[in-house]
Amino acid sequence: MRDDVKVSFIVPGYKCDEFIFRNIESILDQDYENREIIFVPNGQWETKDELIKSVQEKYGDKVGILSLEQGNLGNANNEGFAVSTGDVISHLSSDLYIMPGALRNWMEAFDENPKHGMVYSGYKMVDPNPANIYHSNPYDRYHLECENFIDGANPVKRKYWKRWSTDLKSLIDWDWALSVTKDTDAFYIKEPLYYAEMPKQGGLSMDSSNYWIDRRKAVQDKHRIPQRPICVTSLLDSPLALEIAKLTDSDFRLYPGVKPHNYRLIYCYGFMCDEEGIQRSTGVFFQHYGHKIIHWTGYDINSLMSSWNLNTAMYYIDMVLKRINTHWVTTRRDAEVLRWLHLEPEETFLPVRIDESTDKMIAISVSDYDLADQLKKAMPDQEIRVNDLSCEITVHFDDRVTNVTHSLCRGNQVISNQQYAGAYWIQGFTNVPELRKMLVHTIRKIQREKPKMDKADIDFYKVRVNPENFKKKLQKIAEKEIKRYARLEDITTQTKGVWN
């Protein structure tokens, strides 16, 4: 990797005596040396002059100092940028510090992804609990417009840098990330690369938490992001939930219960019912008094029945699930199970953006890589591909329901271990060799008989997976009168101590 790209660290700080030396040392310890550090103490406090003198004496010309009378984070970042000379800029606030090798990881990411103007990662909290980590999320502009997951310390190429707001009272890192990514994409590094102090009373993070709805609205209004009445979420398949949100013009938030909101409806795809996940699932609806939908996947229903004895499961159903008025399922079998549990589900398919191309490959697509390898050995005369719905035969083993219905809408011959009209249903196997034998038999039968997907079945699915129809169903529920539902603590507290 080239070392001729210079990095400027702009380090704003207010009452930062406790942290500034740790911050500077973490930068100086990096093995990428083409860098500069600009410390920007801003505002007034009793020990400011003494601190500046100590930094000068210890680091000399290794650290530039730009002292500002006004205490404003946005202004400090802007003034620091004005005197910086780097090709890449990081606004590493004084209470943060980077891990060894972090700078080189940043620069390698830029080098390997030249079209990206920003790289970012999550961070670890300075906390006795080593599991207290914010992992961030893969980049998606739509998701970023719904909630912030890019911290302002992450580096950006100089040509994509944008001025920081000096007017917003908090969430200015979200505002800045939205501004930067209007002109460029951001590359996500999965590993956390720096540490951050826990939010402190009186800080910007605490302000945004205390006035979340107002602060969030101020940023959204500035960027012309609509205030959406429906939020889509999922703890089981967040990428799919994000796609549903896009198709229905809804908000997507990973865990809407963390912050207050004004949503009229929260739609949750999947609901973990095992002993470890049940509290998190219920917490999705925390601080939410509007309409709630659980769209069951089938696997979560199995977890409800297998993780608890029947009496405990029924107690949870009575105390929690019956208080959620709308339950959707995608198969008749799942509907029957929920009815047996005294819930009233409705069969509803997930929305799908249909590829209307009629081109078909004379090949077999398999959703599982290991199963694809098995079929390649068993059927060496066939072309086996993975997750390619343009193939005339598609095999879906524990696959997303949207892939199954999309393939059915294309008129493919579909084989699945889930029961859908128009698909070949594989069941009763107990091991992989037995499954492989059943699949080979079914594929050979399809190739021999050359059946065609019934047009009535195709039309049946196309109507039910139409995104506009799904959106109208959500809107119809959201528009209903809201009755104040029970608080979370009322529906997750059990005197026997199972939930607390």
C-alpha positions in Angstrom: 0.0 0.0 0.0 1.2 3.5 -0.8 2.4 5.7 2.1 2.3 8.9 0.2 -1.3 9.7 1.2 -1.3 12.0 4.2 -3.8 11.7 7.0 -4.9 14.6 9.1 -6.3 13.9 12.6 -8.4 16.8 13.8 -8.9 16.3 17.6 -11.6 18.6 19.0 -11.7 18.8 22.8 -13.6 20.5 25.6 -12.6 19.8 29.3 -10.5 17.0 27.8 -7.6 16.9 30.3 -8.5 13.3 31.3 -8.4 11.9 27.7 -6.3 14.0 25.4 -2.9 12.3 26.0 -4.4 8.9 25.5 -5.9 10.1 22.2 -2.6 11.5 20.9 -0.5 8.5 22.0 -2.8 6.2 20.2 -2.2 8.1 16.9 1.6 8.3 17.4 1.7 4.6 18.1 0.3 3.8 14.6 2.7 2.2 12.1 1.5 4.5 9.3 3.7 7.6 9.7 2.4 10.0 7.0 0.1 11.9 9.3 -0.5 15.1 11.2 -2.4 15.8 14.5 -4.3 19.1 15.0 -5.5 19.5 18.6 -8.5 21.9 18.7 -9.3 22.8 22.3 -12.5 24.9 22.1 -14.4 26.8 24.7 -13.3 27.9 28.1 -12.4 25.9 31.3 -10.1 26.5 34.2 -7.2 24.2 33.2 -7.3 24.9 29.4 -4.1 27.0 29.2 -2.2 24.6 31.5 -3.3 21.7 29.3 -2.2 23.4 26.1 1.2 24.1 27.6 1.5 20.4 28.7 0.7 19.2 25.2 3.2 21.6 23.7 6.0 20.6 26.1 5.4 16.8 25.6 4.9 16.6 21.9 6.4 19.8 20.4 5.8 20.0 16.6 4.3 16.5 16.5 1.0 18.1 17.5 -0.4 21.3 16.1 -2.6 23.3 18.4 -5.5 25.5 17.3 -7.2 27.1 20.4 -10.7 28.5 19.9 -12.6 30.7 22.3 -16.0 29.4 21.2 -17.1 25.9 22.5 -18.8 24.3 19.5 -17.9 20.8 18.2 -19.0 21.6 14.6 -17.0 24.8 14.5 -13.9 23.1 16.0 -14.0 20.4 13.3 -14.5 23.1 10.6 -11.6 25.3 11.8 -9.4 22.3 12.2 -10.1 21.2 8.7 -9.2 24.7 7.4 -5.6 24.4 8.6 -5.2 20.7 7.8 -3.1 19.5 4.8 -4.0 15.8 4.7 -5.6 13.9 1.8 -7.7 11.9 4.3 -9.4 13.5 7.3 -10.4 12.0 10.6 -12.3 14.0 13.3 -11.1 11.9 16.2 -12.7 13.6 19.3 -10.5 13.8 22.3 -12.4 11.1 24.3 -11.7 8.5 21.6 -8.6 6.6 20.8 -7.7 4.3 18.0 -6.4 0.7 18.2 -3.0 -0.4 17.0 -3.0 -0.8 13.3 -6.3 1.0 12.8 -4.8 3.7 10.6 -3.2 1.2 8.3 -6.5 -0.7 8.1 -8.2 2.5 7.1 -5.7 3.3 4.4 -5.7 -0.2 3.0 -9.5 -0.1 2.8 -9.2 3.2 0.8 -6.5 1.7 -1.4 -8.5 -1.5 -2.2 -11.8 0.4 -2.7 -10.8 3.5 -4.7 -14.4 4.5 -5.5 -15.4 4.9 -1.9 -14.8 8.3 -0.3 -15.3 7.2 3.3 -14.4 4.1 5.3 -16.0 3.3 8.7 -16.2 0.7 11.4 -17.8 0.2 14.7 -16.1 0.8 18.0 -15.6 -0.6 21.5 -16.8 1.2 24.6 -14.4 2.0 27.4 -16.2 -0.2 29.8 -15.4 -3.1 32.1 -17.7 -5.3 30.0 -15.6 -6.4 26.9 -18.8 -7.3 25.1 -19.9 -3.6 25.1 -19.3 -3.1 21.4 -21.0 -1.1 18.7 -20.5 -3.1 15.5 -22.2 -0.6 13.1 -23.8 -1.9 9.9 -23.1 -2.5 6.2 -23.5 0.6 4.2 -26.9 1.4 2.7 -27.9 5.0 2.1 -31.6 4.2 2.7 -30.8 2.7 6.1 -28.6 5.7 6.9 -31.5 8.0 6.3 -33.5 6.0 8.9 -30.9 5.9 11.6 -27.3 6.8 12.2 -24.6 4.1 12.2 -21.5 6.0 11.0 -19.6 7.8 13.7 -18.0 11.2 12.9 -14.5 9.9 13.8 -14.3 7.7 10.6 -12.0 9.0 7.9 -13.1 10.6 4.6 -11.2 11.7 1.5 -10.6 15.4 1.5 -12.5 16.0 -1.8 -15.6 14.5 -0.2 -15.4 16.3 3.1 -18.3 18.5 4.1 -18.7 21.2 6.7 -20.0 20.3 10.1 -23.2 21.9 11.3 -22.8 24.6 14.0 -26.5 25.0 14.5 -27.8 21.5 15.3 -27.9 20.8 19.0 -26.9 17.1 18.6 -26.7 14.3 16.1 -24.3 16.3 14.1 -22.3 13.2 13.2 -25.4 11.8 11.6 -26.0 15.0 9.7 -22.3 15.0 8.6 -22.4 11.4 7.4 -25.6 12.1 5.4 -23.9 15.1 3.8 -20.7 13.2 2.9 -22.5 10.2 1.4 -24.6 12.3 -0.9 -21.6 12.3 -3.2 -19.9 9.0 -2.4 -20.4 5.6 -1.0 -18.8 4.4 2.3 -16.9 1.2 2.8 -17.8 -0.9 5.9 -15.0 -2.5 8.0 -16.5 -5.2 10.2 -13.9 -5.1 13.0 -14.2 -2.2 15.5 -11.1 0.0 15.2 -11.2 2.5 18.0 -12.5 3.0 21.6 -15.1 5.5 22.8 -16.0 6.7 26.3 -19.5 6.0 27.6 -21.8 9.0 27.1 -21.6 11.5 30.0 -24.2 13.7 31.5 -24.4 17.0 29.6 -22.7 15.7 26.4 -24.1 15.7 22.9 -24.9 12.0 23.1 -26.9 12.5 26.3 -28.7 15.5 24.7 -29.8 13.4 21.7 -31.1 10.6 23.9 -33.1 13.1 26.1 -34.6 14.9 23.1 -34.4 12.1 20.5 -37.6 12.8 18.5 -36.9 16.5 18.1 -33.2 16.1 17.4 -33.9 13.4 14.8 -36.6 15.4 13.1 -34.2 18.4 12.8 -31.7 16.3 10.9 -34.4 14.6 8.7 -35.9 18.0 7.9 -32.5 19.4 6.9 -32.0 16.4 4.5 -35.6 16.3 3.3 -36.1 12.8 4.7 -39.8 12.1 5.2 -41.3 11.3 8.6 -42.6 7.8 8.0 -45.4 6.4 10.1 -44.4 2.8 9.7 -41.2 1.1 10.8 -40.0 -2.3 9.6 -37.5 -4.3 11.7 -36.2 -7.9 12.2 -33.8 -9.6 14.6 -33.7 -12.7 12.4 -33.1 -11.2 8.9 -32.3 -7.5 9.0 -31.2 -7.3 5.3 -34.6 -8.7 4.3 -36.4 -6.3 6.6 -34.5 -3.4 5.0 -35.6 -4.6 1.6 -39.2 -4.7 2.8 -38.9 -1.2 4.1 -37.6 0.0 0.7 -40.4 -1.7 -1.1 -43.1 -0.2 1.2 -41.6 3.3 1.7 -41.2 2.6 5.4 -38.5 3.3 8.0 -36.1 0.6 8.8 -34.5 0.5 12.2 -32.6 -2.4 13.7 -34.1 -2.0 17.2 -36.8 0.7 17.3 -37.4 0.1 21.0 -34.1 1.6 22.0 -35.2 5.2 21.2 -38.6 6.9 21.5 -40.6 7.4 18.3 -43.9 8.4 16.8 -44.5 5.3 14.7 -48.1 4.3 14.2 -47.1 0.8 13.3 -44.0 -1.5 13.9 -43.8 -4.5 11.6 -41.4 -7.2 12.9 -40.3 -10.0 10.6 -39.6 -13.0 12.7 -39.8 -13.3 16.5 -37.1 -15.1 18.5 -38.8 -17.2 21.1 -35.9 -19.1 22.6 -34.9 -18.4 26.2 -32.0 -16.1 25.2 -33.8 -14.1 22.5 -37.3 -13.7 23.9 -36.5 -10.6 25.8 -34.8 -8.9 22.8 -37.8 -9.8 20.6 -40.3 -8.3 23.0 -38.0 -5.2 23.4 -38.5 -4.4 19.7 -41.9 -2.9 20.8 -40.6 -1.1 23.8 -41.9 2.5 24.1 -44.3 1.7 21.3 -48.1 2.1 21.9 -49.2 1.9 18.3 -50.1 -1.1 16.1 -47.8 -4.1 16.1 -47.3 -6.9 13.6 -45.4 -10.1 14.0 -44.7 -11.8 10.7 -43.8 -15.4 11.7 -41.2 -17.2 9.7 -42.0 -20.8 10.8 -38.6 -21.4 12.5 -39.6 -19.0 15.2 -42.8 -20.9 15.8 -40.8 -24.0 16.2 -38.5 -22.2 18.7 -41.5 -21.2 20.7 -42.7 -24.8 21.0 -39.3 -26.4 21.6 -37.6 -23.9 24.0 -40.3 -24.0 26.7 -42.6 -26.6 28.2 -46.2 -26.2 27.1 -47.4 -24.4 30.2 -44.7 -21.8 30.1 -45.2 -21.3 26.4 -48.9 -20.8 26.8 -48.3 -18.3 29.7 -46.0 -16.3 27.4 -48.6 -16.5 24.6 -51.3 -15.2 27.0 -49.2 -12.5 28.6 -47.3 -11.2 25.5 -48.3 -12.5 22.1 -52.1 -12.1 22.5 -51.5 -8.4 23.3 -50.0 -8.0 19.8 -53.1 -7.8 17.7 -51.8 -8.8 14.2 -50.0 -12.0 13.4 -49.0 -12.9 9.8 -47.7 -16.2 8.5 -46.6 -17.4 5.0 -47.8 -21.0 5.0 -51.0 -22.8 5.9 -49.1 -25.1 8.2 -47.8 -22.2 10.3 -51.3 -20.7 10.4 -52.7 -24.0 11.8 -50.0 -24.1 14.6 -50.8 -20.5 15.7 -54.5 -21.2 15.7 -53.8 -24.2 17.9 -52.0 -21.8 20.2 -55.1 -19.6 20.3 -53.7 -16.8 18.1 -55.5 -15.6 15.0 -53.0 -15.4 12.1 -53.5 -14.3 8.5 -51.6 -15.8 5.6 -49.6 -12.9 4.0 -46.7 -13.2 1.6 -43.7 -11.0 1.8 -43.3 -8.3 -1.0 -41.0 -9.2 -3.8 -39.6 -7.0 -6.6 -40.1 -9.4 -9.5 -37.6 -9.9 -12.3 -39.9 -10.1 -15.3 -37.1 -11.5 -17.6 -38.4 -14.7 -19.4 -34.9 -16.0 -20.1 -34.2 -19.3 -18.5 -31.0 -21.2 -18.1 -31.0 -25.0 -18.6 -29.4 -25.4 -15.2 -30.3 -26.1 -11.6 -30.0 -23.5 -8.8 -29.5 -24.5 -5.2 -29.7 -22.2 -2.3 -27.2 -24.0 -0.1 -23.5 -24.3 -1.1 -23.0 -27.6 0.7 -26.0 -29.1 -0.9 -24.9 -27.7 -4.3 -21.6 -29.6 -3.9 -23.6 -32.8 -3.1 -25.7 -32.5 -6.2 -22.6 -31.8 -8.4 -21.2 -35.2 -7.3 -24.5 -37.0 -7.7 -25.4 -35.3 -11.1 -22.1 -34.6 -12.9 -24.0 -34.3 -16.2 -25.9 -31.2 -14.9 -24.9 -27.6 -14.5 -25.4 -26.7 -10.8 -25.4 -23.0 -9.8 -26.0 -21.3 -6.5 -28.8 -18.7 -5.9 -29.5 -18.1 -9.5 -33.3 -17.7 -10.1 -32.8 -17.5 -13.9 -32.3 -21.4 -13.8 -35.4 -23.4 -14.9 -35.2 -25.6 -11.8 -34.5 -24.0 -8.4 -33.9 -25.9 -5.1 -34.7 -24.0 -1.9 -33.5 -25.7 1.3 -34.3 -23.5 4.4 -34.2 -20.6 2.0 -35.8 -17.2 2.3 -39.5 -17.3 1.4 -39.0 -14.4 -0.9 -36.6 -16.4 -3.0 -39.1 -19.3 -3.2 -42.0 -17.0 -4.2 -39.9 -15.0 -6.7 -38.9 -18.2 -8.4 -42.5 -19.3 -8.5 -43.5 -16.0 -10.0 -40.9 -16.5 -12.8 -42.6 -19.8 -13.7 -39.6 -22.0 -12.6 -39.9 -25.5 -11.4 -39.4 -25.1 -7.6 -38.3 -27.7 -5.1 -38.5 -26.7 -1.4 -38.7 -28.2 2.1 -41.4 -25.6 2.7 -44.9 -26.2 1.5 -46.1 -23.9 -1.3 -48.7 -24.3 -3.9 -47.1 -25.1 -7.3 -43.8 -26.3 -5.7 -42.4 -29.8 -5.2 -42.4 -30.4 -1.5 -39.5 -32.4 0.0 -40.1 -33.8 3.4 -39.4 -36.8 5.6 -35.6 -36.9 5.1 -33.4 -37.5 8.2 -29.9 -37.0 6.8 -28.0 -35.4 3.9 -27.6 -38.5 1.7 -31.3 -39.2 2.0 -32.1 -35.6 1.0 -29.7 -35.8 -1.9 -31.4 -38.9 -3.2 -34.9 -37.4 -2.9 -33.7 -34.2 -4.8 -32.0 -36.2 -7.5 -35.2 -38.2 -8.0 -37.4 -35.1 -8.1 -35.1 -33.3 -10.6 -34.9 -36.3 -12.9 -38.7 -36.5 -12.8 -39.1 -32.8 -13.7 -36.6 -33.2 -16.6 -38.3 -36.3 -17.8 -41.9 -35.0 -17.7 -41.1 -31.3 -18.6 -44.1 -29.8 -16.7 -45.0 -26.1 -16.9 -45.9 -23.9 -14.0 -49.7 -23.3 -14.0 -50.5 -19.7 -15.0 -53.1 -19.5 -12.3 -50.4 -20.4 -9.7 -48.1 -17.7 -11.1 -50.8 -15.1 -11.0 -51.8 -16.2 -7.5 -48.3 -15.4 -6.3 -47.7 -12.3 -8.3 -50.8 -10.6 -6.7 -49.8 -11.6 -3.2 -46.1 -10.6 -3.4 -46.9 -7.3 -5.1 -45.1 -4.6 -3.0 -47.9 -2.1 -3.5 -50.5 -4.5 -2.2 -48.3 -5.3 0.8 -47.8 -1.6 1.4 -51.6 -0.9 1.3 -52.1 -3.7 4.0 -49.6 -2.0 6.3 -51.1 1.4 5.7 -54.6 0.2 6.4 -53.5 -1.1 9.8 -51.5 2.0 10.5 -54.5 4.3 9.8 -56.7 2.5 12.4 -57.3 4.2 15.7 -54.5 3.5 18.2 -55.5 2.1 21.5 -52.8 2.4 24.2 -51.3 -1.0 24.5 -49.7 -2.3 27.7 -46.3 -1.2 28.7 -43.4 -3.6 28.0 -42.8 -4.2 31.7 -46.4 -5.2 32.1 -46.2 -7.9 29.4 -42.7 -9.3 30.2 -42.8 -9.5 34.0 -43.8 -12.8 35.5 -44.0 -13.4 39.2 -42.6 -16.9 38.8 -39.4 -15.4 37.6 -39.2 -16.7 34.1 -39.2 -13.2 32.7 -38.0 -10.1 34.7 
